[in-house]
Amino acid sequence: MSQKKHGSYDWRVMDRAVDRARKDNISLYLSFEAGPMTPEWVYDKGVPKVVTDDKRHADKFPHYPYYLSPKYKKFYHEFLTEVAKHISGYPKNKREHIAFIQVKTGCTGDECPYKGDAVDRKYRLTPNSDEWRQFRLETFALYEKLFGRESGLNIRLLLNGVAPESEDGKNDHTEEWKWATSHLKEGFGIKNGALSRGHHLSGERSAITDFLPYLVDPKGLTLFRRSVMDQTWTRPLYQLNVPLNFYWGAINALNSGQSVWDVSKVAIQVSKEQGFDYSFYFFNKYAGQIHPATATDAFCALHKGLDAADTTAYPESKFGKASHKNVERMEKICAAYAKYGAANDDKPALMLGQVGQRGDQIGFNDVGWEIWPDNYSRLLYQIDADATSVPLWRVGGPITPTSPIYSRFARAFEHSSKKDGMYFKLHDGFSQDAKPKVMSITVVWYDGQAGSTWKLDYDAGTPTMKTALTITGKGDKQWRHEAVTLQDAVFRHGGTKGSDIALVNTDTKDDIFSLIEVHRGEQELPALRPPTEYRVVPGFGKGTKYEKGDKKKMK
C-alpha cells in the first residue's frame, strides 16, 4: 500500500496479496516500511529531514525522518491506525491468512535509526541510545494495541533487535526483550537475517543458544524465527558451490530453530533451472518440527565448527590470545585439525563480521569467531561426538563448483584411536512410550573404501541393541543413502551410551557419514534426495540478470 499524500491511501497492493492468499490457501505476512521510505509530503509538513554521512546507501536512502519529531510520530501513528482499520474490514476468511506482521521502526528491517551518523548532530540517534529505545517501545505498544488480541485482530507480531540477557552480557536489547515477553505473552516472532545466508558466520553461536529454548520444544514462552535470503547467494562465497551453500545455509537455519525462510523469487527460479532446489524441500520438511511429541521427522547433520572464541576448547596458553583479529590463533587451531581436512582458504575474511563475510569472503574457512561448534540438528543429537568419532572437512578433496553437498562436513570412525561407533538419541518426548513402533531411518555415507563394513543398530527395548542394516562398501567414492523401516523401534534411550541409534564399525576401515534422519512411520516414497549432478552456469554471480528479484516466502 502507499500514502502519496496526507489522508490518501492506496490499498490495492495489500488487497491483492490478501486475496491471493485466500484463493491459494496460503499464509502471508505483512510489514510496513518506516524510516527512509517515509513519503515526501511528511517533510513538507515540517518533519526534519536527516542526512547522514553514509555513502554506501546514499542513492537508496538519501535522507531519513527525525523519528523523535512530534509531527513524525503523529503521522506515523495515524498511518498504522488506518492500516489496522483496513485489515479489520476484511472478512474473517481473509484475515486468517495473515500469519504475522513484522514491526519495522527504523531503517528497513535492521531496526537502526539511520545508516551512518546524522550530519547535523542535533538529530543524532544510535541503535542503543535511550531515546531510540523509547521510540521503539512506544511503537511496539502501538502495534500491540492495533493488531494484538485486545484489538480483535489477534495477529502475531515479529520483532527485530530483541534478545534475552546472555551469559556473556553482550546483548544490547534486553529492555526490548523484557517489554516483549511481558506484553506478548502468547508468543511472537524474531528476525535473524544471517542464519539462512550461510554457515560459519561470525556471531552465530550466541544467536542460536540465546533463542533455541524458546523455538524448539519450548517450555512456556513460544517464539518463531524468520530470516531472509537476500542477494547473498550471488556473492563470491556462495558462487563457489551454490547447491552446497544453500544446503548448509538451510541446515544452519534449521539448527537455529528457524521456521520461516524468505528466499528471492529469482533464486527459486534458478534453483529449478540448475537443479538445486533440494535445500528448500529439506528446509520445509523440518521447519515445522517444533514439538517432539508431534514431530514426524528429526535429523542430525554431522559437523564441527572450530570456534576461536572458545578458550576452553582452545586454551590461550596453547593457541594464543582469543581475539577476532588474532589470525595467528585461528591458524593454529586449524592446523590442529589439518589432517582431517580443515583449512582456511580466505585468511583476511577470518577477521570480518557477518556482513563482510556474506559480501566479500572468497573462500571456505573452517575456523571462525563465535561460530556453531557442534553438529547441526533438529530433535536428533549425537552422544559424545568427539570421544567416539573424528570430524572431517572437504571430503574427497577441495570444494569445487560440482562437489556434492555432503562433502563440506562429515564425521568418521577412527579405528586407530578406538573410535568405532557413533551414537544418537532423539529429543526427550519424541518416543512417548516403551511400546514397539514404526520408525524409518536414512543414513547418508561416503563409500570410500572397497570392502569396508559397518552396521546400523537401534533400541528395540531388548537388553542389547538390534541390527537393522549391515553395509559393505564398493569403494567408488560416492555418497550413498541407506534407508530402512523398523517395525519394533522403542527409542527410549535404551541403547549403548543411552542411544536410540548407533552406527558401528565392523572392521578396521574408517567409514564416513554426513547425515542421519529419522521419520515417524513408514519411509516416505520416493525418498527426498538431492540430485547427483548439478548444472553449473559459468560466470553466474554479481552483475548478472539474476542480481535482483522479488521475494517469495518459504514456510
C-alpha positions in Angstrom: 0.0 0.0 0.0 1.1 3.6 -0.3 0.2 7.0 1.0 1.3 9.6 -1.5 -0.4 12.4 0.3 -1.7 13.1 3.7 -5.0 11.2 4.3 -5.0 9.4 0.9 -4.3 5.7 1.0 -3.9 3.2 -1.9 -4.7 -0.3 -0.6 -4.6 -2.2 -3.9 -1.3 -4.0 -3.4 -2.2 -5.3 0.0 -5.7 -6.2 -1.0 -4.4 -8.2 -4.0 -1.9 -10.0 -1.8 -4.5 -11.0 0.8 -7.0 -12.0 -2.0 -4.3 -14.3 -3.5 -3.5 -15.8 -0.1 -7.1 -16.7 0.4 -7.6 -18.0 -3.1 -4.4 -20.2 -3.0 -4.9 -21.2 0.7 -1.5 -20.0 1.7 -0.3 -17.7 4.5 1.4 -14.4 4.1 2.9 -11.8 6.4 2.8 -8.0 6.2 5.3 -5.3 7.0 5.0 -1.6 6.7 8.1 0.5 5.8 9.2 3.3 8.0 12.3 5.5 8.2 13.9 6.2 4.8 10.7 5.0 3.0 8.7 7.8 4.6 6.7 9.7 1.9 8.0 13.2 0.9 4.8 15.0 2.0 5.8 14.3 5.6 8.8 16.6 5.3 6.7 19.3 3.6 4.6 19.4 6.7 7.6 20.1 9.0 9.2 16.8 9.9 13.0 17.4 9.9 14.9 15.7 7.1 18.0 13.9 8.3 21.1 13.4 6.1 23.8 11.0 7.2 27.5 10.5 6.4 26.8 7.1 4.9 28.0 6.9 1.3 27.2 3.2 0.6 23.4 3.6 0.8 23.2 7.2 -0.2 21.5 6.5 -3.5 18.8 4.3 -1.9 18.4 6.2 1.3 19.3 9.9 0.6 17.6 11.0 3.8 15.6 9.9 6.9 12.9 11.5 9.1 13.8 12.6 12.6 11.9 9.9 14.5 11.5 11.9 17.7 9.7 14.8 16.0 6.2 15.0 17.4 4.9 15.6 13.9 6.6 12.4 12.6 5.1 10.3 15.4 1.7 11.8 14.7 1.7 11.0 11.0 3.3 7.5 11.6 0.8 6.6 14.2 -2.1 7.8 12.0 -0.8 5.6 9.2 -0.6 2.5 11.3 -4.1 3.1 12.7 -5.6 3.3 9.2 -3.8 0.1 8.3 -5.4 -1.7 11.3 -8.9 -0.3 10.4 -8.5 -1.5 6.8 -7.4 -5.0 7.9 -10.4 -5.1 10.3 -12.6 -4.6 7.3 -11.5 -7.9 5.7 -13.8 -10.8 6.3 -12.5 -13.5 8.7 -11.7 -15.9 5.8 -9.2 -13.3 4.5 -7.8 -12.2 7.9 -6.9 -15.7 8.9 -4.4 -15.9 6.1 -2.3 -13.2 7.6 0.3 -15.2 9.7 2.0 -12.2 11.3 3.1 -8.6 10.9 6.7 -7.6 11.1 7.3 -4.5 13.1 9.6 -2.0 11.4 10.5 1.1 13.4 13.6 2.3 11.6 15.8 1.7 8.6 14.4 -1.3 6.6 14.2 -4.3 8.9 17.6 -3.7 10.5 15.9 -1.7 13.3 18.6 1.0 13.4 17.5 4.7 13.0 20.0 5.5 10.2 22.6 4.0 8.1 25.6 6.1 9.3 25.5 9.1 11.6 23.4 12.2 11.2 25.4 15.1 9.8 23.5 17.5 11.9 24.4 16.5 15.5 21.1 17.5 17.0 19.4 14.7 15.1 21.9 12.0 16.0 20.4 8.7 17.3 22.3 5.5 17.8 20.8 2.0 17.9 21.4 1.6 21.6 20.5 5.1 22.8 17.8 5.6 25.4 15.9 7.9 23.1 15.8 5.4 20.2 14.9 2.6 22.6 12.0 4.6 24.0 10.7 5.4 20.5 10.8 1.7 19.6 9.0 0.6 22.7 6.3 3.2 22.0 5.9 1.8 18.5 5.8 -1.8 19.9 3.0 -0.8 22.2 1.0 0.8 19.4 1.3 -2.3 17.2 0.1 -4.4 20.1 -2.8 -2.1 20.6 -3.8 -2.0 16.9 -3.2 -5.7 15.9 -3.0 -7.7 19.1 -5.6 -9.8 21.0 -7.4 -6.8 22.5 -7.9 -5.3 19.1 -9.9 -8.3 18.0 -7.4 -9.0 15.1 -5.1 -11.2 17.2 -2.3 -11.1 14.7 1.1 -12.1 16.0 4.0 -9.7 15.7 7.6 -10.3 14.6 10.3 -8.1 16.2 13.9 -7.5 15.4 16.5 -6.2 17.9 15.2 -8.0 20.9 17.3 -10.5 22.8 17.4 -12.2 26.3 20.3 -11.5 28.5 23.1 -13.8 27.5 25.7 -15.4 29.8 28.4 -13.1 28.4 26.3 -10.0 28.9 26.8 -8.8 25.3 23.2 -8.4 24.3 22.1 -4.7 24.0 18.4 -5.3 23.5 17.3 -6.8 26.8 15.0 -3.9 27.6 13.1 -4.6 24.4 13.1 -8.3 25.3 11.6 -7.6 28.7 8.9 -5.5 27.1 8.0 -8.2 24.5 7.9 -11.1 27.0 5.8 -9.1 29.4 3.3 -7.8 26.9 3.3 -10.5 24.1 2.8 -13.5 26.4 1.3 -15.7 23.8 4.5 -15.5 21.8 6.0 -13.5 19.0 8.5 -13.8 16.1 12.1 -12.8 15.9 14.1 -11.8 12.8 17.6 -13.1 12.4 18.7 -12.3 8.8 22.1 -14.0 8.6 21.4 -17.6 9.8 20.0 -18.8 6.5 22.6 -16.9 4.4 25.5 -19.3 5.1 27.4 -21.2 7.7 30.4 -20.4 9.9 29.2 -16.8 10.1 30.6 -14.6 13.0 28.3 -14.4 16.0 26.0 -17.3 15.0 26.7 -19.2 18.2 25.0 -16.8 20.6 22.2 -16.2 18.1 21.4 -19.9 18.4 22.0 -20.5 22.1 20.1 -17.4 23.3 16.9 -18.2 21.5 16.8 -22.0 20.9 15.0 -22.8 24.2 12.1 -20.7 23.0 11.9 -22.2 19.5 12.3 -26.0 19.7 10.4 -27.8 22.4 9.7 -24.5 24.2 8.6 -24.6 27.8 6.3 -21.6 28.3 7.0 -18.7 26.0 7.0 -19.8 22.4 8.7 -17.9 19.6 9.0 -18.4 15.9 12.0 -17.3 13.8 12.3 -15.8 10.4 15.3 -14.9 8.2 15.7 -13.9 4.6 18.0 -14.9 1.8 18.8 -11.7 0.1 21.2 -11.5 -2.8 24.0 -13.1 -0.7 23.7 -16.2 -2.8 25.0 -14.2 -5.8 28.2 -13.2 -4.0 31.6 -14.8 -4.3 31.4 -17.3 -1.4 28.1 -18.7 -2.4 29.2 -19.0 -6.0 32.0 -21.4 -5.1 29.3 -24.0 -5.0 25.7 -22.8 -5.0 23.9 -26.1 -4.2 26.3 -26.8 -1.3 26.0 -23.3 0.2 22.2 -23.3 0.0 22.1 -26.8 1.7 24.3 -25.8 4.6 22.5 -22.5 4.9 19.3 -24.4 5.3 20.9 -26.7 7.7 22.3 -23.8 9.8 18.9 -22.1 9.9 17.1 -25.3 11.0 19.7 -25.8 13.7 18.9 -22.4 15.0 15.2 -23.1 15.3 14.1 -21.2 12.2 10.7 -21.9 10.8 10.2 -19.2 8.1 12.7 -18.6 5.3 12.2 -15.8 2.8 14.0 -16.6 -0.5 14.2 -14.3 -3.5 11.9 -15.4 -6.3 14.8 -15.4 -8.8 16.8 -17.7 -6.5 14.0 -20.2 -6.5 13.6 -20.0 -10.3 17.3 -20.5 -10.9 17.3 -23.4 -8.4 14.8 -25.2 -10.7 16.8 -24.4 -13.8 20.0 -25.7 -12.3 18.6 -28.5 -10.2 19.5 -27.4 -6.7 16.1 -26.9 -5.2 16.5 -29.8 -2.8 17.6 -27.4 0.0 14.2 -25.7 0.0 12.3 -29.0 0.3 14.7 -30.1 3.1 14.0 -26.9 5.0 10.2 -27.2 4.6 10.3 -30.8 5.8 11.9 -29.8 9.1 10.8 -26.2 9.7 7.6 -27.3 11.5 9.2 -29.9 13.6 8.9 -28.0 16.9 7.3 -30.2 19.5 8.9 -33.7 19.9 5.6 -35.5 20.8 4.0 -34.4 17.5 7.1 -34.2 15.3 7.2 -36.5 12.3 10.9 -36.1 11.5 14.3 -35.5 13.1 17.8 -35.1 11.7 21.5 -34.7 12.6 24.0 -33.3 10.1 27.5 -34.2 11.2 29.7 -31.1 11.5 32.3 -29.4 13.7 33.0 -25.7 13.7 36.3 -24.5 15.1 35.2 -21.6 17.3 38.3 -19.4 18.0 36.3 -17.6 20.7 36.1 -20.8 22.8 39.0 -20.6 25.3 38.1 -23.8 26.9 38.4 -26.0 23.8 41.3 -23.9 22.5 43.3 -22.5 25.6 45.0 -19.2 25.1 48.2 -20.7 26.6 48.4 -23.1 23.6 46.8 -21.2 20.7 47.2 -17.5 21.6 45.0 -14.7 22.9 41.4 -15.0 22.0 40.6 -12.1 19.7 38.6 -11.8 16.5 41.6 -10.1 14.9 44.1 -12.8 16.0 44.5 -14.7 12.8 47.6 -16.5 14.1 45.4 -18.1 16.8 42.9 -19.2 14.2 45.6 -20.6 12.0 47.0 -22.7 14.9 43.5 -24.0 15.7 43.1 -25.0 12.1 46.5 -26.7 12.0 45.5 -28.9 14.8 42.8 -30.4 12.6 44.5 -30.1 9.2 45.0 -33.9 8.9 41.2 -34.2 8.9 40.8 -31.7 6.1 40.4 -28.4 8.0 41.7 -25.3 6.2 41.3 -21.6 5.9 41.0 -20.5 2.2 40.5 -16.8 2.9 42.5 -15.7 5.8 41.6 -11.9 5.6 37.9 -13.0 5.9 38.6 -14.5 9.4 38.5 -11.0 10.8 35.3 -10.0 9.1 31.9 -9.6 10.6 28.8 -11.3 9.2 28.0 -8.6 6.7 31.6 -8.6 5.4 31.7 -12.3 5.2 28.5 -12.6 3.2 29.6 -9.9 0.8 33.3 -10.2 0.4 34.6 -13.6 1.5 36.0 -15.6 -1.4 37.0 -19.0 0.2 35.7 -21.5 2.7 37.1 -21.1 6.3 36.8 -23.9 8.8 37.7 -21.6 11.8 35.6 -18.6 12.8 34.6 -16.3 15.6 31.6 -17.4 17.6 30.6 -20.0 15.0 28.5 -23.0 15.8 30.8 -25.7 17.2 28.7 -28.9 17.2 26.6 -30.9 14.8 23.6 -29.2 13.1 20.4 -30.9 14.2 16.7 -30.8 14.9 15.5 -33.2 17.6 18.3 -35.8 17.0 21.6 -35.5 18.8 25.0 -37.3 18.8 26.3 -38.5 22.1 30.0 -37.8 23.0 30.8 -36.9 19.4 34.5 -36.1 19.8 35.1 -39.1 22.0 33.6 -41.6 19.6 34.4 -40.2 16.1 36.5 -37.7 14.3 35.4 -34.6 12.3 36.1 -34.2 8.6 36.1 -31.3 6.3 36.2 -31.3 2.4 35.6 -35.0 2.0 37.0 -36.1 -1.3 39.3 -33.1 -1.7 39.0 -29.4 -2.3 35.4 -28.0 -2.7 34.7 -27.2 -6.4 31.5 -26.0 -8.1 30.4 -29.6 -8.6 31.3 -31.1 -5.3 28.4 -33.0 -3.7 26.6 -31.0 -1.0 27.6 -33.5 1.7 31.4 -33.2 1.1 31.6 -29.9 3.1 31.4 -31.6 6.6 31.2 -35.1 7.9 32.3 -37.4 10.8 34.2 -40.7 10.5 35.3 -43.7 12.5 39.0 -43.8 13.5 39.8 -47.3 14.3 43.4 -46.5 15.3 42.2 -44.4 18.2 39.4 -46.9 19.0 36.6 -44.6 17.8 34.4 -47.2 16.2 30.9 -46.1 17.0 28.6 -43.1 16.6 25.6 -42.9 19.0 22.5 -40.8 18.6 19.4 -40.1 20.7 16.1 -38.5 19.9 14.9 -35.5 21.8 13.1 -36.5 25.0 9.5 -36.9 24.2 9.8 -37.9 20.6 9.1 -41.5 21.7 6.2 -41.3 24.1 6.2 -44.8 25.5 8.1 -48.1 25.5 5.8 -49.9 23.0 7.3 -51.0 19.7 6.5 -48.5 16.9 7.3 -48.0 13.3 10.2 -45.7 12.5 12.3 -45.2 9.4 15.9 -44.2 9.3 18.0 -42.8 6.5 21.8 -42.6 6.7 24.0 -40.7 4.2 27.5 -42.0 4.0 30.6 -41.8 1.8 31.6 -45.1 0.0 35.3 -44.5 0.1 36.8 -48.0 0.6 36.1 -51.2 -1.2 35.1 -54.0 1.3 34.6 -51.7 4.3 31.8 -52.7 6.6 29.5 -51.1 9.1 26.1 -51.6 10.7 23.2 -49.7 12.0 21.9 -50.7 15.4 18.8 -49.5 17.2 17.0 -49.6 20.6 14.2 -52.2 20.4 13.7 -52.4 24.1 15.9 -55.5 24.4 19.0 -55.9 26.6 21.3 -55.3 23.6 20.7 -53.2 20.5 19.3 -54.9 17.4 20.9 -54.6 14.0 18.8 -53.0 11.2 21.4 -52.8 8.4 24.8 -54.3 7.6 26.6 -52.5 4.8 29.6 -53.3 2.6 31.3 -50.6 0.6 32.1 -50.6 -3.1 34.8 -48.0 -2.8 33.5 -45.9 -5.7 33.8 -42.6 -3.7 30.2 -41.8 -4.0 27.7 -40.5 -1.4 25.0 -43.1 -0.7 21.6 -43.1 1.0 20.7 -46.2 3.1 17.1 -46.4 4.3 15.4 -48.9 6.5 11.9 -49.1 8.1 11.8 -50.6 11.6 8.6 -52.2 12.9 9.8 -52.6 16.5 11.6 -49.4 17.4 11.3 -48.4 21.0 13.7 -45.5 21.1 13.7 -44.8 24.8 17.4 -44.2 25.1 18.0 -47.9 25.9 21.0 -48.5 23.7 24.7 -48.1 24.2 25.6 -44.8 25.9 21.9 -44.1 26.3 21.4 -44.1 22.5 18.4 -44.8 20.2 20.5 -45.4 17.1 24.1 -46.4 16.6 26.5 -46.6 13.6 29.0 -49.2 14.4 32.3 -50.1 12.7 32.6 -53.8 12.0 36.2 -53.9 10.5 39.4 -51.8 10.7 38.4 -49.4 7.9 37.1 -45.9 8.7 33.7 -45.1 7.3 32.5 -41.6 6.7 29.0 -40.2 7.5 27.2 -36.9 6.8 23.5 -37.1 7.7 21.1 -39.2 9.8 17.4 -38.8 9.5 14.5 -40.4 11.5 11.0 -40.4 10.2 8.0 -41.5 12.3 6.2 -44.2 10.4 6.9 -45.9 7.1 9.6 -44.5 4.9 8.2 -41.8 2.5 8.5 -42.9 -1.1 10.0 -41.7 -3.2 12.7 -40.6 -0.7 13.6 -37.0 -0.9 17.2 -36.8 -2.1 19.4 -34.3 -3.9 20.3 -34.8 -7.5 23.7 -36.5 -8.2 24.7 -33.8 -10.6 24.2 -30.0 -10.9 24.1 -27.8 -13.9 26.7 -25.1 -13.4 26.4 -21.7 -15.2 29.9 -20.3 -15.7 30.3 -16.7 -14.6 27.0 -16.6 -12.8 27.1 -14.1 -9.9 27.0 -10.4 -9.1 26.1 -8.2 -12.0 24.1 -10.8 -14.0 20.5 -10.7 -14.8 19.8 -12.7 -11.6 21.1 -10.0 -9.3 17.7 -8.7 -8.3 14.4 -10.3 -7.7 11.1 -10.3 -5.9 10.7 -12.3 -2.7 8.7 -15.4 -2.2 8.1 -16.8 1.3 9.2 -20.4 2.1 7.4 -21.6 5.1 
